[in-house]
Amino acid sequence: MSIIPSFFGGRRSSIFDPFSLDIWDPFKDFPISSSSDHVSSETSALVNTRVDWKETPEAHVFKADLPGIKKEEIKVEVEDDRILQISGERNVEKEDKNDTWHRVERSSGKFTRRFRLPENAKMDQVKAAMENGVLTITVPKEEVKKPDVKSIEISVQENRCSIKMMFN
């Protein structure tokens, strides 16, 4: 039997188990607040809203993981200065007094993500779809106009010296 686990409040399985997701908080039993207590539920939800952004030849495509949120609870907005905003709220599950919670890991609260789009984005043609908890936003791109190229012929000019002689 090791003496080390007793220093950590008998949490040997969570500290030494590489597959455990428990995070040991050294200040758990102290009267001061833990560093994890400083994160509000709103900030926590914001941090947990993961978004991928890829650019294809035709469009900018955003994918946000929003499991358990209905499409009616999500707002997708476009501002004048090419800002795409995704916002919504993940509600807290209602508690029953007879329930005993062993772990609460899912975040709840408001979330907002904002992205500045490049100038080639067609802001008036943005489309959004929700499927299996994944929000997909497609922002088409303007066609890249190839500049008109006009060839200019280069001519060679000869330096001609003309000598005029004047006689008196």
Salt bridges, closest charged atoms under 4 A:
ASP22 OD1 - ARG103 NH2 2.97
ASP29 OD1 - LYS28 NZ 3.61
GLU55 OE2 - LYS141 NZ 2.73
GLU77 OE2 - LYS75 NZ 3.83
GLU79 OE2 - ARG114 NH1 2.97
GLU93 OE1 - ARG106 NH2 2.87
GLU105 OE2 - ARG103 NH1 2.72
